[in-house]
Amino acid sequence: MSDSQLLNAEQAAAYLGVAKQTLHNWRSSGRYRVPCLRVGRLVRYRKTDLDRWLEGRKQTHTGEVLQ
């Protein structure tokens, strides 16, 4: 998989280790600001964006509050 490849929701969810519905809920509710692209009606995710998002969620302990 190329870093710039566009992933569909199923592929992105699998990459993040969550259910497709969970990813949809995060995106639609704004609970987590997972970066995505709209291509017409379709929602796509870049692997590099997901990697950067994951890196930004890194914590040093479980009591740490993410912004």
All heavy atoms as TSV, in Angstrom:
chain	resi	resn	atom	element	x	y	z
A	1	MET	N	N	0.845	-1.174	0.000
A	1	MET	CA	C	0.000	0.000	0.000
A	1	MET	C	C	0.891	1.238	0.000
A	1	MET	O	O	1.741	1.407	0.853
A	1	MET	CB	C	-0.903	-0.040	1.237
A	1	MET	CG	C	-1.604	1.234	1.527
A	1	MET	SD	S	-2.556	1.311	3.084
A	1	MET	CE	C	-3.172	-0.299	3.334
A	2	SER	N	N	0.676	2.113	-0.950
A	2	SER	CA	C	1.415	3.362	-1.060
A	2	SER	C	C	0.925	4.349	-0.007
A	2	SER	O	O	-0.257	4.373	0.329
A	2	SER	CB	C	1.206	3.917	-2.470
A	2	SER	OG	O	1.292	5.305	-2.503
A	3	ASP	N	N	1.827	5.182	0.521
A	3	ASP	CA	C	1.449	6.159	1.551
A	3	ASP	C	C	0.421	7.166	1.063
A	3	ASP	O	O	-0.378	7.659	1.832
A	3	ASP	CB	C	2.685	6.902	2.059
A	3	ASP	CG	C	3.482	6.064	3.038
A	3	ASP	OD1	O	2.996	4.988	3.440
A	3	ASP	OD2	O	4.586	6.484	3.394
A	4	SER	N	N	0.441	7.490	-0.234
A	4	SER	CA	C	-0.486	8.491	-0.764
A	4	SER	C	C	-1.768	7.868	-1.307
A	4	SER	O	O	-2.641	8.579	-1.774
A	4	SER	CB	C	0.200	9.317	-1.853
A	4	SER	OG	O	0.562	8.465	-2.925
A	5	GLN	N	N	-1.878	6.566	-1.236
A	5	GLN	CA	C	-3.064	5.872	-1.728
A	5	GLN	C	C	-4.299	6.294	-0.948
A	5	GLN	O	O	-4.250	6.483	0.266
A	5	GLN	CB	C	-2.872	4.362	-1.597
A	5	GLN	CG	C	-4.053	3.545	-2.050
A	5	GLN	CD	C	-3.790	2.053	-1.876
A	5	GLN	OE1	O	-2.729	1.649	-1.446
A	5	GLN	NE2	N	-4.766	1.259	-2.202
A	6	LEU	N	N	-5.408	6.449	-1.663
A	6	LEU	CA	C	-6.664	6.775	-1.005
A	6	LEU	C	C	-7.342	5.486	-0.556
A	6	LEU	O	O	-7.497	4.552	-1.330
A	6	LEU	CB	C	-7.583	7.543	-1.952
A	6	LEU	CG	C	-7.110	8.927	-2.359
A	6	LEU	CD1	C	-8.101	9.560	-3.324
A	6	LEU	CD2	C	-6.901	9.812	-1.147
A	7	LEU	N	N	-7.732	5.452	0.708
A	7	LEU	CA	C	-8.399	4.285	1.280
A	7	LEU	C	C	-9.890	4.566	1.413
A	7	LEU	O	O	-10.284	5.689	1.743
A	7	LEU	CB	C	-7.829	3.989	2.670
A	7	LEU	CG	C	-6.321	3.859	2.806
A	7	LEU	CD1	C	-5.944	3.666	4.271
A	7	LEU	CD2	C	-5.810	2.719	1.967
A	8	ASN	N	N	-10.707	3.548	1.193
A	8	ASN	CA	C	-12.127	3.719	1.468
A	8	ASN	C	C	-12.333	3.527	2.974
A	8	ASN	O	O	-11.398	3.231	3.719
A	8	ASN	CB	C	-12.982	2.767	0.617
A	8	ASN	CG	C	-12.729	1.308	0.909
A	8	ASN	OD1	O	-12.385	0.930	2.031
A	8	ASN	ND2	N	-12.890	0.466	-0.097
A	9	ALA	N	N	-13.569	3.698	3.425
A	9	ALA	CA	C	-13.851	3.634	4.865
A	9	ALA	C	C	-13.512	2.267	5.451
A	9	ALA	O	O	-12.975	2.178	6.561
A	9	ALA	CB	C	-15.313	3.982	5.120
A	10	GLU	N	N	-13.813	1.223	4.725
A	10	GLU	CA	C	-13.520	-0.126	5.222
A	10	GLU	C	C	-12.016	-0.334	5.392
A	10	GLU	O	O	-11.561	-0.865	6.410
A	10	GLU	CB	C	-14.106	-1.161	4.267
A	10	GLU	CG	C	-14.042	-2.569	4.781
A	10	GLU	CD	C	-14.818	-3.540	3.903
A	10	GLU	OE1	O	-15.733	-3.132	3.182
A	10	GLU	OE2	O	-14.470	-4.732	3.969
A	11	GLN	N	N	-11.242	0.093	4.418
A	11	GLN	CA	C	-9.796	-0.047	4.483
A	11	GLN	C	C	-9.204	0.824	5.591
A	11	GLN	O	O	-8.316	0.388	6.324
A	11	GLN	CB	C	-9.167	0.336	3.135
A	11	GLN	CG	C	-9.512	-0.614	2.019
A	11	GLN	CD	C	-9.163	-0.036	0.650
A	11	GLN	OE1	O	-9.319	1.161	0.413
A	11	GLN	NE2	N	-8.692	-0.901	-0.246
A	12	ALA	N	N	-9.701	2.059	5.704
A	12	ALA	CA	C	-9.204	2.968	6.730
A	12	ALA	C	C	-9.532	2.436	8.119
A	12	ALA	O	O	-8.690	2.484	9.025
A	12	ALA	CB	C	-9.797	4.365	6.538
A	13	ALA	N	N	-10.732	1.925	8.307
A	13	ALA	CA	C	-11.126	1.363	9.595
A	13	ALA	C	C	-10.234	0.181	9.956
A	13	ALA	O	O	-9.770	0.064	11.099
A	13	ALA	CB	C	-12.589	0.955	9.565
A	14	ALA	N	N	-9.975	-0.676	8.990
A	14	ALA	CA	C	-9.106	-1.829	9.228
A	14	ALA	C	C	-7.694	-1.357	9.591
A	14	ALA	O	O	-7.066	-1.903	10.503
A	14	ALA	CB	C	-9.070	-2.738	8.003
A	15	TYR	N	N	-7.210	-0.340	8.913
A	15	TYR	CA	C	-5.878	0.197	9.190
A	15	TYR	C	C	-5.797	0.747	10.618
A	15	TYR	O	O	-4.801	0.562	11.313
A	15	TYR	CB	C	-5.521	1.282	8.171
A	15	TYR	CG	C	-4.141	1.854	8.350
A	15	TYR	CD1	C	-3.022	1.091	8.042
A	15	TYR	CD2	C	-3.958	3.135	8.839
A	15	TYR	CE1	C	-1.741	1.598	8.223
A	15	TYR	CE2	C	-2.693	3.648	9.023
A	15	TYR	CZ	C	-1.583	2.877	8.707
A	15	TYR	OH	O	-0.315	3.388	8.891
A	16	LEU	N	N	-6.872	1.407	11.065
A	16	LEU	CA	C	-6.904	1.984	12.410
A	16	LEU	C	C	-7.271	0.960	13.481
A	16	LEU	O	O	-7.133	1.226	14.669
A	16	LEU	CB	C	-7.903	3.140	12.460
A	16	LEU	CG	C	-7.554	4.368	11.618
A	16	LEU	CD1	C	-8.697	5.372	11.646
A	16	LEU	CD2	C	-6.259	5.007	12.103
A	17	GLY	N	N	-7.781	-0.194	13.038
A	17	GLY	CA	C	-8.155	-1.240	13.992
A	17	GLY	C	C	-9.491	-0.991	14.675
A	17	GLY	O	O	-9.687	-1.380	15.821
A	18	VAL	N	N	-10.397	-0.305	13.968
A	18	VAL	CA	C	-11.736	-0.045	14.498
A	18	VAL	C	C	-12.771	-0.539	13.489
A	18	VAL	O	O	-12.450	-0.819	12.335
A	18	VAL	CB	C	-11.964	1.462	14.787
A	18	VAL	CG1	C	-10.962	1.975	15.813
A	18	VAL	CG2	C	-11.893	2.292	13.518
A	19	ALA	N	N	-14.016	-0.615	13.928
A	19	ALA	CA	C	-15.101	-1.014	13.031
A	19	ALA	C	C	-15.410	0.130	12.059
A	19	ALA	O	O	-15.229	1.308	12.392
A	19	ALA	CB	C	-16.347	-1.354	13.835
A	20	LYS	N	N	-15.876	-0.216	10.890
A	20	LYS	CA	C	-16.250	0.778	9.889
A	20	LYS	C	C	-17.297	1.745	10.454
A	20	LYS	O	O	-17.223	2.950	10.242
A	20	LYS	CB	C	-16.785	0.063	8.639
A	20	LYS	CG	C	-17.181	0.983	7.522
A	20	LYS	CD	C	-17.695	0.174	6.335
A	20	LYS	CE	C	-18.330	1.062	5.298
A	20	LYS	NZ	N	-18.902	0.279	4.191
A	21	GLN	N	N	-18.249	1.221	11.211
A	21	GLN	CA	C	-19.296	2.060	11.801
A	21	GLN	C	C	-18.710	3.029	12.829
A	21	GLN	O	O	-19.144	4.169	12.933
A	21	GLN	CB	C	-20.388	1.198	12.443
A	21	GLN	CG	C	-21.568	1.997	12.952
A	21	GLN	CD	C	-22.298	2.744	11.845
A	21	GLN	OE1	O	-22.533	2.208	10.772
A	21	GLN	NE2	N	-22.647	3.993	12.104
A	22	THR	N	N	-17.705	2.594	13.562
A	22	THR	CA	C	-17.038	3.475	14.530
A	22	THR	C	C	-16.390	4.644	13.813
A	22	THR	O	O	-16.530	5.802	14.224
A	22	THR	CB	C	-15.989	2.695	15.339
A	22	THR	OG1	O	-16.648	1.659	16.062
A	22	THR	CG2	C	-15.221	3.593	16.291
A	23	LEU	N	N	-15.699	4.362	12.724
A	23	LEU	CA	C	-15.059	5.418	11.938
A	23	LEU	C	C	-16.113	6.390	11.414
A	23	LEU	O	O	-15.931	7.607	11.478
A	23	LEU	CB	C	-14.255	4.797	10.790
A	23	LEU	CG	C	-13.448	5.752	9.927
A	23	LEU	CD1	C	-12.437	6.535	10.758
A	23	LEU	CD2	C	-12.761	4.988	8.813
A	24	HIS	N	N	-17.210	5.859	10.928
A	24	HIS	CA	C	-18.310	6.704	10.440
A	24	HIS	C	C	-18.843	7.594	11.571
A	24	HIS	O	O	-19.066	8.786	11.381
A	24	HIS	CB	C	-19.436	5.842	9.868
A	24	HIS	CG	C	-20.668	6.615	9.558
A	24	HIS	ND1	N	-20.772	7.436	8.464
A	24	HIS	CD2	C	-21.850	6.716	10.220
A	24	HIS	CE1	C	-21.962	8.006	8.464
A	24	HIS	NE2	N	-22.639	7.582	9.521
A	25	ASN	N	N	-19.045	7.009	12.754
A	25	ASN	CA	C	-19.557	7.778	13.897
A	25	ASN	C	C	-18.589	8.893	14.292
A	25	ASN	O	O	-19.021	10.011	14.587
A	25	ASN	CB	C	-19.830	6.866	15.092
A	25	ASN	CG	C	-20.995	5.947	14.861
A	25	ASN	OD1	O	-21.820	6.150	13.975
A	25	ASN	ND2	N	-21.061	4.886	15.650
A	26	TRP	N	N	-17.306	8.591	14.331
A	26	TRP	CA	C	-16.322	9.613	14.658
A	26	TRP	C	C	-16.386	10.765	13.670
A	26	TRP	O	O	-16.355	11.924	14.054
A	26	TRP	CB	C	-14.912	9.033	14.641
A	26	TRP	CG	C	-14.590	8.095	15.761
A	26	TRP	CD1	C	-15.343	7.816	16.881
A	26	TRP	CD2	C	-13.413	7.304	15.880
A	26	TRP	NE1	N	-14.702	6.903	17.667
A	26	TRP	CE2	C	-13.507	6.564	17.081
A	26	TRP	CE3	C	-12.287	7.137	15.087
A	26	TRP	CZ2	C	-12.521	5.698	17.511
A	26	TRP	CZ3	C	-11.298	6.267	15.503
A	26	TRP	CH2	C	-11.419	5.558	16.706
A	27	ARG	N	N	-16.459	10.436	12.385
A	27	ARG	CA	C	-16.466	11.451	11.340
A	27	ARG	C	C	-17.734	12.289	11.390
A	27	ARG	O	O	-17.684	13.515	11.342
A	27	ARG	CB	C	-16.307	10.790	9.962
A	27	ARG	CG	C	-16.144	11.794	8.834
A	27	ARG	CD	C	-16.056	11.124	7.474
A	27	ARG	NE	N	-17.342	10.549	7.115
A	27	ARG	CZ	C	-17.591	9.262	6.959
A	27	ARG	NH1	N	-16.637	8.375	7.118
A	27	ARG	NH2	N	-18.792	8.837	6.622
A	28	SER	N	N	-18.879	11.656	11.527
A	28	SER	CA	C	-20.144	12.383	11.454
A	28	SER	C	C	-20.448	13.164	12.732
A	28	SER	O	O	-21.087	14.213	12.673
A	28	SER	CB	C	-21.292	11.439	11.118
A	28	SER	OG	O	-21.440	10.450	12.111
A	29	SER	N	N	-19.981	12.692	13.872
A	29	SER	CA	C	-20.254	13.386	15.133
A	29	SER	C	C	-19.193	14.428	15.457
A	29	SER	O	O	-19.428	15.307	16.287
A	29	SER	CB	C	-20.326	12.377	16.281
A	29	SER	OG	O	-19.038	11.852	16.570
A	30	GLY	N	N	-18.025	14.312	14.835
A	30	GLY	CA	C	-16.917	15.212	15.143
A	30	GLY	C	C	-16.205	14.841	16.437
A	30	GLY	O	O	-15.377	15.593	16.926
A	31	ARG	N	N	-16.537	13.680	16.991
A	31	ARG	CA	C	-15.914	13.258	18.253
A	31	ARG	C	C	-14.390	13.210	18.117
A	31	ARG	O	O	-13.665	13.690	18.977
A	31	ARG	CB	C	-16.443	11.899	18.662
A	31	ARG	CG	C	-15.823	11.431	19.952
A	31	ARG	CD	C	-16.463	10.190	20.483
A	31	ARG	NE	N	-15.828	9.842	21.748
A	31	ARG	CZ	C	-16.022	8.713	22.365
A	31	ARG	NH1	N	-16.855	7.835	21.878
A	31	ARG	NH2	N	-15.409	8.458	23.488
A	32	TYR	N	N	-13.929	12.587	17.063
A	32	TYR	CA	C	-12.504	12.591	16.735
A	32	TYR	C	C	-12.387	13.156	15.329
A	32	TYR	O	O	-13.117	12.774	14.437
A	32	TYR	CB	C	-11.910	11.173	16.781
A	32	TYR	CG	C	-11.984	10.546	18.150
A	32	TYR	CD1	C	-12.797	9.451	18.386
A	32	TYR	CD2	C	-11.245	11.061	19.208
A	32	TYR	CE1	C	-12.873	8.879	19.647
A	32	TYR	CE2	C	-11.315	10.497	20.466
A	32	TYR	CZ	C	-12.129	9.403	20.678
A	32	TYR	OH	O	-12.200	8.846	21.915
A	33	ARG	N	N	-11.461	14.046	15.155
A	33	ARG	CA	C	-11.311	14.718	13.865
A	33	ARG	C	C	-10.362	13.927	12.961
A	33	ARG	O	O	-9.244	14.350	12.696
A	33	ARG	CB	C	-10.825	16.142	14.081
A	33	ARG	CG	C	-11.780	16.911	14.963
A	33	ARG	CD	C	-11.377	18.339	15.153
A	33	ARG	NE	N	-12.597	19.108	15.008
A	33	ARG	CZ	C	-12.804	19.997	14.057
A	33	ARG	NH1	N	-11.879	20.284	13.199
A	33	ARG	NH2	N	-13.957	20.614	13.977
A	34	VAL	N	N	-10.841	12.781	12.518
A	34	VAL	CA	C	-10.060	11.940	11.609
A	34	VAL	C	C	-10.065	12.620	10.241
A	34	VAL	O	O	-11.132	12.876	9.687
A	34	VAL	CB	C	-10.653	10.521	11.511
A	34	VAL	CG1	C	-9.831	9.665	10.571
A	34	VAL	CG2	C	-10.766	9.875	12.880
A	35	PRO	N	N	-8.889	12.944	9.698
A	35	PRO	CA	C	-8.845	13.655	8.421
A	35	PRO	C	C	-9.344	12.771	7.273
A	35	PRO	O	O	-8.979	11.601	7.160
A	35	PRO	CB	C	-7.371	14.010	8.241
A	35	PRO	CG	C	-6.624	13.087	9.136
A	35	PRO	CD	C	-7.555	12.684	10.239
A	36	CYS	N	N	-10.207	13.353	6.446
A	36	CYS	CA	C	-10.740	12.623	5.303
A	36	CYS	C	C	-10.918	13.573	4.132
A	36	CYS	O	O	-10.833	14.791	4.280
A	36	CYS	CB	C	-12.062	11.942	5.656
A	36	CYS	SG	S	-13.382	13.088	6.094
A	37	LEU	N	N	-11.150	12.991	2.979
A	37	LEU	CA	C	-11.383	13.751	1.746
A	37	LEU	C	C	-12.752	13.386	1.209
A	37	LEU	O	O	-13.149	12.221	1.258
A	37	LEU	CB	C	-10.332	13.397	0.689
A	37	LEU	CG	C	-8.877	13.625	1.062
A	37	LEU	CD1	C	-7.976	12.932	0.060
A	37	LEU	CD2	C	-8.587	15.093	1.121
A	38	ARG	N	N	-13.463	14.355	0.683
A	38	ARG	CA	C	-14.722	14.088	-0.009
A	38	ARG	C	C	-14.425	14.100	-1.507
A	38	ARG	O	O	-13.869	15.050	-2.028
A	38	ARG	CB	C	-15.760	15.163	0.306
A	38	ARG	CG	C	-16.160	15.280	1.747
A	38	ARG	CD	C	-17.172	14.324	2.212
A	38	ARG	NE	N	-18.281	14.143	1.312
A	38	ARG	CZ	C	-19.404	13.575	1.636
A	38	ARG	NH1	N	-19.573	13.145	2.863
A	38	ARG	NH2	N	-20.361	13.398	0.773
A	39	VAL	N	N	-14.783	13.020	-2.173
A	39	VAL	CA	C	-14.634	12.912	-3.620
A	39	VAL	C	C	-16.041	12.654	-4.150
A	39	VAL	O	O	-16.503	11.509	-4.161
A	39	VAL	CB	C	-13.673	11.758	-4.007
A	39	VAL	CG1	C	-13.510	11.692	-5.518
A	39	VAL	CG2	C	-12.327	11.913	-3.321
A	40	GLY	N	N	-16.734	13.747	-4.484
A	40	GLY	CA	C	-18.155	13.604	-4.825
A	40	GLY	C	C	-18.902	13.140	-3.584
A	40	GLY	O	O	-18.806	13.745	-2.528
A	41	ARG	N	N	-19.625	12.032	-3.703
A	41	ARG	CA	C	-20.346	11.458	-2.562
A	41	ARG	C	C	-19.458	10.582	-1.694
A	41	ARG	O	O	-19.847	10.201	-0.602
A	41	ARG	CB	C	-21.507	10.574	-3.056
A	41	ARG	CG	C	-22.564	11.283	-3.817
A	41	ARG	CD	C	-23.641	10.295	-4.294
A	41	ARG	NE	N	-23.055	9.109	-4.907
A	41	ARG	CZ	C	-23.435	7.866	-4.657
A	41	ARG	NH1	N	-24.407	7.624	-3.835
A	41	ARG	NH2	N	-22.857	6.849	-5.263
A	42	LEU	N	N	-18.300	10.241	-2.192
A	42	LEU	CA	C	-17.432	9.281	-1.513
A	42	LEU	C	C	-16.540	9.949	-0.480
A	42	LEU	O	O	-16.123	11.093	-0.644
A	42	LEU	CB	C	-16.561	8.565	-2.540
A	42	LEU	CG	C	-17.299	7.867	-3.680
A	42	LEU	CD1	C	-16.305	7.323	-4.692
A	42	LEU	CD2	C	-18.196	6.775	-3.140
A	43	VAL	N	N	-16.237	9.238	0.573
A	43	VAL	CA	C	-15.286	9.688	1.591
A	43	VAL	C	C	-14.060	8.799	1.475
A	43	VAL	O	O	-14.162	7.572	1.432
A	43	VAL	CB	C	-15.890	9.574	3.012
A	43	VAL	CG1	C	-14.862	9.954	4.064
A	43	VAL	CG2	C	-17.132	10.434	3.132
A	44	ARG	N	N	-12.901	9.417	1.402
A	44	ARG	CA	C	-11.646	8.684	1.271
A	44	ARG	C	C	-10.652	9.187	2.309
A	44	ARG	O	O	-10.757	10.308	2.807
A	44	ARG	CB	C	-11.043	8.852	-0.133
A	44	ARG	CG	C	-11.898	8.255	-1.234
A	44	ARG	CD	C	-11.918	6.749	-1.101
A	44	ARG	NE	N	-12.674	6.105	-2.150
A	44	ARG	CZ	C	-13.840	5.502	-1.980
A	44	ARG	NH1	N	-14.408	5.486	-0.794
A	44	ARG	NH2	N	-14.457	4.917	-2.973
A	45	TYR	N	N	-9.673	8.361	2.620
A	45	TYR	CA	C	-8.667	8.662	3.632
A	45	TYR	C	C	-7.289	8.418	3.041
A	45	TYR	O	O	-7.073	7.395	2.383
A	45	TYR	CB	C	-8.844	7.747	4.848
A	45	TYR	CG	C	-10.201	7.865	5.496
A	45	TYR	CD1	C	-11.287	7.143	5.005
A	45	TYR	CD2	C	-10.386	8.692	6.589
A	45	TYR	CE1	C	-12.540	7.246	5.597
A	45	TYR	CE2	C	-11.640	8.795	7.188
A	45	TYR	CZ	C	-12.704	8.076	6.679
A	45	TYR	OH	O	-13.942	8.184	7.273
A	46	ARG	N	N	-6.349	9.329	3.280
A	46	ARG	CA	C	-4.957	9.113	2.892
A	46	ARG	C	C	-4.238	8.437	4.056
A	46	ARG	O	O	-4.360	8.851	5.207
A	46	ARG	CB	C	-4.257	10.442	2.621
A	46	ARG	CG	C	-4.423	10.946	1.252
A	46	ARG	CD	C	-3.392	12.056	0.999
A	46	ARG	NE	N	-3.840	12.837	-0.108
A	46	ARG	CZ	C	-4.329	14.065	-0.032
A	46	ARG	NH1	N	-4.392	14.684	1.124
A	46	ARG	NH2	N	-4.735	14.686	-1.100
A	47	LYS	N	N	-3.453	7.431	3.753
A	47	LYS	CA	C	-2.706	6.725	4.790
A	47	LYS	C	C	-1.787	7.686	5.539
A	47	LYS	O	O	-1.688	7.623	6.766
A	47	LYS	CB	C	-1.908	5.572	4.187
A	47	LYS	CG	C	-1.150	4.759	5.220
A	47	LYS	CD	C	-0.351	3.649	4.577
A	47	LYS	CE	C	0.490	2.910	5.574
A	47	LYS	NZ	N	1.528	3.724	6.208
A	48	THR	N	N	-1.150	8.601	4.823
A	48	THR	CA	C	-0.255	9.563	5.475
A	48	THR	C	C	-1.018	10.446	6.461
A	48	THR	O	O	-0.499	10.767	7.531
A	48	THR	CB	C	0.476	10.443	4.444
A	48	THR	OG1	O	-0.494	11.032	3.569
A	48	THR	CG2	C	1.474	9.646	3.645
A	49	ASP	N	N	-2.249	10.840	6.121
A	49	ASP	CA	C	-3.069	11.641	7.032
A	49	ASP	C	C	-3.438	10.834	8.272
A	49	ASP	O	O	-3.428	11.360	9.388
A	49	ASP	CB	C	-4.341	12.127	6.345
A	49	ASP	CG	C	-4.086	13.172	5.271
A	49	ASP	OD1	O	-3.001	13.794	5.281
A	49	ASP	OD2	O	-4.976	13.361	4.420
A	50	LEU	N	N	-3.766	9.556	8.076
A	50	LEU	CA	C	-4.110	8.706	9.215
A	50	LEU	C	C	-2.901	8.508	10.125
A	50	LEU	O	O	-3.031	8.547	11.353
A	50	LEU	CB	C	-4.644	7.355	8.735
A	50	LEU	CG	C	-5.962	7.400	7.955
A	50	LEU	CD1	C	-6.341	5.999	7.484
A	50	LEU	CD2	C	-7.076	8.029	8.771
A	51	ASP	N	N	-1.729	8.323	9.533
A	51	ASP	CA	C	-0.505	8.170	10.323
A	51	ASP	C	C	-0.233	9.426	11.150
A	51	ASP	O	O	0.107	9.339	12.328
A	51	ASP	CB	C	0.699	7.880	9.427
A	51	ASP	CG	C	0.664	6.493	8.818
A	51	ASP	OD1	O	-0.011	5.610	9.385
A	51	ASP	OD2	O	1.316	6.297	7.773
A	52	ARG	N	N	-0.386	10.590	10.537
A	52	ARG	CA	C	-0.164	11.861	11.230
A	52	ARG	C	C	-1.193	12.035	12.358
A	52	ARG	O	O	-0.856	12.478	13.450
A	52	ARG	CB	C	-0.249	13.007	10.225
A	52	ARG	CG	C	0.361	14.278	10.665
A	52	ARG	CD	C	0.462	15.365	9.595
A	52	ARG	NE	N	-0.281	15.143	8.374
A	52	ARG	CZ	C	0.262	14.764	7.207
A	52	ARG	NH1	N	1.546	14.563	7.110
A	52	ARG	NH2	N	-0.491	14.606	6.140
A	53	TRP	N	N	-2.448	11.667	12.096
A	53	TRP	CA	C	-3.509	11.751	13.106
A	53	TRP	C	C	-3.185	10.835	14.285
A	53	TRP	O	O	-3.306	11.245	15.440
A	53	TRP	CB	C	-4.853	11.388	12.475
A	53	TRP	CG	C	-5.991	11.444	13.430
A	53	TRP	CD1	C	-6.649	12.549	13.876
A	53	TRP	CD2	C	-6.630	10.322	14.055
A	53	TRP	NE1	N	-7.653	12.185	14.742
A	53	TRP	CE2	C	-7.663	10.829	14.878
A	53	TRP	CE3	C	-6.431	8.950	14.007
A	53	TRP	CZ2	C	-8.482	10.008	15.631
A	53	TRP	CZ3	C	-7.265	8.134	14.761
A	53	TRP	CH2	C	-8.271	8.655	15.557
A	54	LEU	N	N	-2.755	9.616	13.996
A	54	LEU	CA	C	-2.386	8.683	15.063
A	54	LEU	C	C	-1.223	9.225	15.883
A	54	LEU	O	O	-1.224	9.133	17.113
A	54	LEU	CB	C	-2.012	7.316	14.478
A	54	LEU	CG	C	-3.170	6.466	13.976
A	54	LEU	CD1	C	-2.637	5.268	13.194
A	54	LEU	CD2	C	-4.049	6.017	15.130
A	55	GLU	N	N	-0.232	9.784	15.222
A	55	GLU	CA	C	0.935	10.343	15.912
A	55	GLU	C	C	0.509	11.465	16.859
A	55	GLU	O	O	1.023	11.571	17.969
A	55	GLU	CB	C	1.960	10.865	14.890
A	55	GLU	CG	C	3.266	11.295	15.487
A	55	GLU	CD	C	4.059	10.152	16.111
A	55	GLU	OE1	O	3.900	8.993	15.698
A	55	GLU	OE2	O	4.842	10.434	17.033
A	56	GLY	N	N	-0.457	12.263	16.446
A	56	GLY	CA	C	-0.948	13.357	17.272
A	56	GLY	C	C	-1.743	12.889	18.479
A	56	GLY	O	O	-1.987	13.650	19.412
A	57	ARG	N	N	-2.179	11.646	18.481
A	57	ARG	CA	C	-2.956	11.089	19.585
A	57	ARG	C	C	-2.079	10.333	20.584
A	57	ARG	O	O	-2.575	9.773	21.547
A	57	ARG	CB	C	-4.037	10.155	19.037
A	57	ARG	CG	C	-4.986	10.919	18.116
A	57	ARG	CD	C	-6.299	10.273	17.934
A	57	ARG	NE	N	-6.943	9.870	19.159
A	57	ARG	CZ	C	-7.609	10.677	20.002
A	57	ARG	NH1	N	-7.685	11.951	19.748
A	57	ARG	NH2	N	-8.202	10.194	21.082
A	58	LYS	N	N	-0.773	10.350	20.358
A	58	LYS	CA	C	0.156	9.642	21.240
A	58	LYS	C	C	0.111	10.261	22.631
A	58	LYS	O	O	0.105	11.472	22.782
A	58	LYS	CB	C	1.570	9.732	20.677
A	58	LYS	CG	C	2.554	8.829	21.380
A	58	LYS	CD	C	3.958	9.026	20.868
A	58	LYS	CE	C	4.076	8.705	19.413
A	58	LYS	NZ	N	5.464	8.781	18.935
A	59	GLN	N	N	0.057	9.414	23.656
A	59	GLN	CA	C	0.013	9.862	25.042
A	59	GLN	C	C	1.172	9.253	25.819
A	59	GLN	O	O	1.677	8.195	25.456
A	59	GLN	CB	C	-1.290	9.422	25.704
A	59	GLN	CG	C	-2.533	10.029	25.083
A	59	GLN	CD	C	-3.790	9.483	25.719
A	59	GLN	OE1	O	-4.045	8.301	25.660
A	59	GLN	NE2	N	-4.562	10.362	26.322
A	60	THR	N	N	1.533	9.924	26.904
A	60	THR	CA	C	2.575	9.389	27.762
A	60	THR	C	C	1.992	8.624	28.939
A	60	THR	O	O	2.681	7.845	29.564
A	60	THR	CB	C	3.494	10.520	28.280
A	60	THR	OG1	O	2.691	11.482	28.964
A	60	THR	CG2	C	4.243	11.179	27.129
A	61	HIS	N	N	0.715	8.888	29.250
A	61	HIS	CA	C	0.022	8.126	30.293
A	61	HIS	C	C	-1.479	8.211	30.033
A	61	HIS	O	O	-1.949	9.082	29.312
A	61	HIS	CB	C	0.366	8.624	31.702
A	61	HIS	CG	C	0.089	10.082	31.906
A	61	HIS	ND1	N	-1.136	10.569	32.241
A	61	HIS	CD2	C	0.908	11.159	31.798
A	61	HIS	CE1	C	-1.084	11.879	32.359
A	61	HIS	NE2	N	0.152	12.263	32.076
A	62	THR	N	N	-2.248	7.338	30.628
A	62	THR	CA	C	-3.679	7.247	30.318
A	62	THR	C	C	-4.501	8.385	30.905
A	62	THR	O	O	-5.625	8.596	30.488
A	62	THR	CB	C	-4.266	5.909	30.807
A	62	THR	OG1	O	-4.046	5.792	32.212
A	62	THR	CG2	C	-3.641	4.746	30.055
A	63	GLY	N	N	-3.969	9.147	31.843
A	63	GLY	CA	C	-4.702	10.266	32.422
A	63	GLY	C	C	-4.528	11.558	31.636
A	63	GLY	O	O	-5.144	12.571	31.943
A	64	GLU	N	N	-3.683	11.530	30.621
A	64	GLU	CA	C	-3.410	12.724	29.820
A	64	GLU	C	C	-4.622	13.083	28.967
A	64	GLU	O	O	-5.247	12.223	28.358
A	64	GLU	CB	C	-2.197	12.459	28.913
A	64	GLU	CG	C	-1.712	13.660	28.157
A	64	GLU	CD	C	-0.434	13.338	27.398
A	64	GLU	OE1	O	0.160	12.261	27.617
A	64	GLU	OE2	O	-0.043	14.169	26.579
A	65	VAL	N	N	-4.959	14.366	28.925
A	65	VAL	CA	C	-6.092	14.835	28.133
A	65	VAL	C	C	-5.578	15.309	26.784
A	65	VAL	O	O	-4.691	16.155	26.713
A	65	VAL	CB	C	-6.830	15.986	28.849
A	65	VAL	CG1	C	-7.962	16.524	27.990
A	65	VAL	CG2	C	-7.337	15.511	30.206
A	66	LEU	N	N	-6.151	14.743	25.705
A	66	LEU	CA	C	-5.777	15.165	24.355
A	66	LEU	C	C	-6.635	16.335	23.930
A	66	LEU	O	O	-7.790	16.436	24.289
A	66	LEU	CB	C	-5.971	14.006	23.368
A	66	LEU	CG	C	-5.057	12.817	23.548
A	66	LEU	CD1	C	-5.437	11.726	22.585
A	66	LEU	CD2	C	-3.616	13.217	23.335
A	67	GLN	N	N	-6.038	17.210	23.142
A	67	GLN	CA	C	-6.790	18.360	22.627
A	67	GLN	C	C	-6.997	18.226	21.159
A	67	GLN	O	O	-6.415	17.548	20.462
A	67	GLN	CB	C	-6.056	19.635	22.932
A	67	GLN	CG	C	-5.916	19.831	24.420
A	67	GLN	CD	C	-5.295	21.168	24.763
A	67	GLN	OE1	O	-5.252	22.059	23.936
A	67	GLN	NE2	N	-4.817	21.295	25.966
